[in-house]
Amino acid sequence: MKVTFGTLTVTRKSKALVKEVLKSNRISSGKYVRTFEKMFAAVVGTKEAVALSSGGDADALALAVLYDFGARRQDEVIVPALSFVATGNSVLQAGFVPVFVDIDRVTLNIDPLKIEAAITKKTRAIMPVHLMGKPAAMDEINRIAKRYKLYVIEDAAEAHGAKYKGRNVGTLGDMAAFSLYVAHIITTVEGGVVVTDKREFAEILRSLRSHGRACKCDSCVLNLSSGYCAKRFKGGRNNDIRFIFERIGYSSKMNEMEAAIGIGNIDEYKNILEKRRKNFKYLMAGFRRFRPYLATIEEESYERIGPHAFPVVVQEDADFTRDEIVDYLERSGVETRSLFSSMPTQCAGFKYLGYRTGDFPNAEYIGDNGFHIGVHQGLGKAHLDYFLGCVAKFLDKKKKRLSYE
Ligand SMILES: Cc1ncc(COP(=O)(O)O)c(C=O)c1O
C-alpha cells in the first residue's frame, strides 16, 4: 500500500476552462483571475481577494502594503520561529526584519505569552501562522496588536476552511495570505491570494503585484493591455499609465490558466474539505492510543482545524528518534514530510540575524522531532488504517505498550 503525501484535483470544468483560455490567446492575468478572486473572497467571507503567483508572495505583498501606512524599511515584523520557511523569507523580501517568537509546543503556533517581550519601537506587525490549519491564538494576538497599534496579517497558507470562535480564518486580522500551491485545499497549482475587507489594501496589492504601477483599480490589468484605464482615466488616452510606478513593486500576477484550475477547484471545495476533515478527524481519534510516545494537535471546542495535513511529534519519553519512525514509515510506503524548522536557528539563511541554538527550544524541538503526513482527498479509510497499523507495528517493535492495553 502507498500512502501518498499529496494529490491534485483538476476538475472537468478546470480542463474546459484551460482549453478556453488557450483558445482565447489571453493568458496573462484577466477575466478568469478576477472570477477566481471573487469566488475566493466569497469562500473566506471577505470583501476583497487579490490573486498572486504564490503564497510566499502573498505574505510579502501583504506586508509591503504597510509602507503606504507609515512603515519604513527595516522595521520589524513578529513571526513564530516555527513555520515553513516562506514565512520568514517573505518578511525579508518585503524589506522588514523578522523578529522570531517561540511557539507553544502543544498548538505548534506562536506563543501569545511571549509576543509582548519581542515588541520594540520598530515593530509594525504581527504575522501569526495557523500551522497545519490550527488557528493561532487570535484573541490574544489581536488584543496585543490593538494595545501597541500593530497590524495583524494572518499567514493562512495552510488554513483553508479553518474557523476560530465562529469566524473564518482569513477574516481575523487586517489581511490574510493563503497559498494555492498544489498541496493546499484550494489550489491553482502554483499561486497565492491575499484577502481583506479593506478596499484600500486591495488596491495597493493590485499595484504591488504589477511592479508598483500607478493604476490599481480592479480592472487595471485588462485595461492596461489595451492602453486604457477606464476607471481612473474615464476612458481617455492612457499611454503613460503603464509606466508610472508609485511604489516599489513585484512581478507577482496570477495567470489565466492558474485561475481556470482554481475556479474548477473551488467548485469542488466543499467536497474536498469534507473528505479531508473526515480523514483528519479519523487520524486524530486513532492516534490517541499512541499518546505517551507520539502527539498530534487537538481541536478545541471553539475552533475548526483546516485539514491541511496530519502532524506528529515524537515525545521526549519515546526513546526512539523521529528518523527511526520516519524511516520505518517510508519503507512501508507512507510518505512523510518533516514538520519544518526553527527558522532563525535551524535554517542556514537566517544565521546572519545572530540567533543561537537554544533560543527557541519549542520550535527547535519540533524541528528535530516533528513530521507530517497527508490527509488529502485521494486517501480513504484503508490508507489511514494502514498508516495507523504501521505506527502500531513500529511501537510494538520498540516494545512500547499502547494506552488501550
Ligand atoms: C505557512 C506557510 N506560509 C507560506 C507558504 C508559501 O506558500 P507557497 O509555497 O505557495 O509560496 C507556505 C507553503 O506551503 C506555508 O506553509
Ligand as a Chemical Component Dictionary entry (heavy atoms), coordinates in Angstrom:
data_LIG
# 
_chem_comp.id                   LIG 
_chem_comp.type                 NON-POLYMER 
_chem_comp.pdbx_formal_charge   0 
_chem_comp.three_letter_code    LIG 
# 
loop_
_chem_comp_atom.comp_id 
_chem_comp_atom.atom_id 
_chem_comp_atom.alt_atom_id 
_chem_comp_atom.type_symbol 
_chem_comp_atom.charge 
_chem_comp_atom.model_Cartn_x 
_chem_comp_atom.model_Cartn_y 
_chem_comp_atom.model_Cartn_z 
_chem_comp_atom.pdbx_ordinal 
LIG C1 C1 C 0 2.917 28.622 6.485  1  
LIG C2 C2 C 0 3.260 28.855 5.044  2  
LIG N1 N1 N 0 3.492 30.110 4.624  3  
LIG C3 C3 C 0 3.781 30.366 3.336  4  
LIG C4 C4 C 0 3.842 29.363 2.393  5  
LIG C5 C5 C 0 4.242 29.693 0.995  6  
LIG O1 O1 O 0 3.343 29.287 0.018  7  
LIG P1 P1 P 0 3.841 28.986 -1.477 8  
LIG O2 O2 O 0 4.512 27.668 -1.461 9  
LIG O3 O3 O 0 2.572 28.984 -2.266 10 
LIG O4 O4 O 0 4.757 30.103 -1.856 11 
LIG C6 C6 C 0 3.591 28.039 2.775  12 
LIG C7 C7 C 0 3.641 26.953 1.788  13 
LIG O5 O5 O 0 3.157 25.894 1.946  14 
LIG C8 C8 C 0 3.312 27.774 4.143  15 
LIG O6 O6 O 0 3.105 26.526 4.562  16 
# 
loop_
_chem_comp_bond.comp_id 
_chem_comp_bond.atom_id_1 
_chem_comp_bond.atom_id_2 
_chem_comp_bond.value_order 
_chem_comp_bond.pdbx_ordinal 
LIG C1 C2 SING 1  
LIG C2 N1 SING 2  
LIG C2 C8 DOUB 3  
LIG N1 C3 DOUB 4  
LIG C3 C4 SING 5  
LIG C4 C5 SING 6  
LIG C4 C6 DOUB 7  
LIG C5 O1 SING 8  
LIG O1 P1 SING 9  
LIG P1 O2 DOUB 10 
LIG P1 O3 SING 11 
LIG P1 O4 SING 12 
LIG C6 C7 SING 13 
LIG C6 C8 SING 14 
LIG C7 O5 DOUB 15 
LIG C8 O6 SING 16 
# 
